Amino acid sequence: MQTLAKDEMKALLEGPLDVGLSFYFSAERPGMESRQDKTSFKNLVHQAEKSLAEVGFAQPGSTALLEPVTRLLGTERSWHGVSKSLAVFSTEGFSCSYHLPFEVPDKIMVGKRFYLKPLLPFISKNTRFYILALSQNRVRLLHATQYTVHEVELPDGVPSSLAEATKYNDTEISLQFRPGLSTVSGQRPGVIRYGQGSDTDIKKENLKLFFYQVNDGLHDLLTREQVPVVLAGVSYLFQIYHQANTYPDLLQTGVEGNADDLNAQELQVKAWPLVQPIFSNLEHSSMEEFQARAGTGQTSSQLEEIIPAALHGRVKTLFVALDKDQFGYYLEDGQEVYIHLQPAAGDEDLLNLAALYTLRNGGTVFALPAQEIPGGTFAAAILRY
């Protein structure tokens, strides 16, 4: 079983499916023993079997779709006490299961699309950032969210250490940090030349050369992502890196200390408080934008309008209620939305559908408690046009 990674969610956004099973199980139950957890898990599997039968999937078809779920019963020790929740997604020819680092209530959904709304706080764009961990001996780029972190392979052109950054400069390698060397004043660091200069000056110029190469190598990746970047390392490196940096979303503050002494999880824990206010401000500014555009035709609080707009890439920002479902169905050909007070056969959660369409077309989704949705409904959108 994998730890949830945002990039892997792209396959789950696709649809419609013949039948897709979404299975959520809370793996942390205060006061409950493992045996009771297993009983609760089995009860949820039986509920899934019933839901599949209601849409015409009797055995052996339902058995095949449920196999990724039932397999977890035999590997309980591998997930009990490790995850806060589990998520399993299964359709014909495809399945995946994930450890979730946050609490999700038990839920079974069967339909034409995977039910991803419980994951929206993670898979929406509003909590992604990078950590650039620097030392003279090592460079690490970490992709992180509020809950997760994983190391990213450095793009071509990014040196992994100071030694690698200067390995093709024979003069620099043989005479590095010796008195009597300096760079050409006023020029971008390149080849170290003979001249006047202290060990400290030469070391600083070597580091500056190193960081220019790191900055240049990361430029395309970071510009494409456009998310905050947090530096991690000893404090004197920050000022030098900022001189080389050209990426506008690099934070002025960073995680101070020897980055080589911290693993990825420790860096994420220390970096999150630095970026969290940025994401809170983004949500707040998006709310203000919705209010400012209200009444201009550039916003909507009606699912009948939001869903077709999201399908065709017109939704820039979507706010959806995380704690409510809105059942019904959408006919793409006629662009007609039907909303039901009670779920009927063939229905799906239209809030989930609006979010999937928005994410597939590059929009931003904020999943919030229902009372915080602007406009007083369960969904609200800022339109691109």
Salt bridges, closest charged atoms under 4 A:
ASP37 OD1 - ARG29 NE 3.63
ASP37 OD2 - HIS80 ND1 3.28
GLU49 OE1 - HIS46 ND1 3.34
GLU67 OE1 - ARG71 NH2 2.60
GLU76 OE1 - LYS38 NZ 3.56
ASP106 OD2 - ARG29 NH2 2.71
ASP216 OD2 - ARG188 NH2 2.30
ASP220 OD1 - HIS219 ND1 3.45
GLU225 OE1 - ARG128 NH2 2.15
GLU288 OE2 - HIS284 NE2 3.02
GLU289 OE2 - ARG293 NH2 2.97
GLU289 OE2 - LYS316 NZ 2.86
ASP325 OD2 - LYS107 NZ 3.32
ASP325 OD1 - LYS117 NZ 2.90
ASP347 OD2 - HIS340 ND1 2.77
GLU348 OE2 - ARG113 NH2 2.75
ASP349 OD2 - LYS117 NZ 2.79
